[in-house]
């Protein structure tokens, strides 16, 4: 899902009693919201380890994100740079 290019006010055809309005949006939060979506990945691990993690209340998504970022040597700064693209 991408963002549409802004329309030129000259290109907007108005009917009687209609008016065009300029809407100014600070885009970085919008881009982050669009680009920071989550995708589902299936993970397999030994049952005994899954049991221990469940008992400890482990947040698997957070642990996996942190471990993958460390493995790929990716920082929060890198994440923000990717989101701004």
Secondary structure, 3 states (H helix, E strand, C coil): CCCCCCCCHHHCCCCCCCCCCCCCCCHHHHHHHHHCCCCCCCCCCCHHHHHHHHHCCCCHHHHHHHHHHHHCCCCHHHHHHHHCC
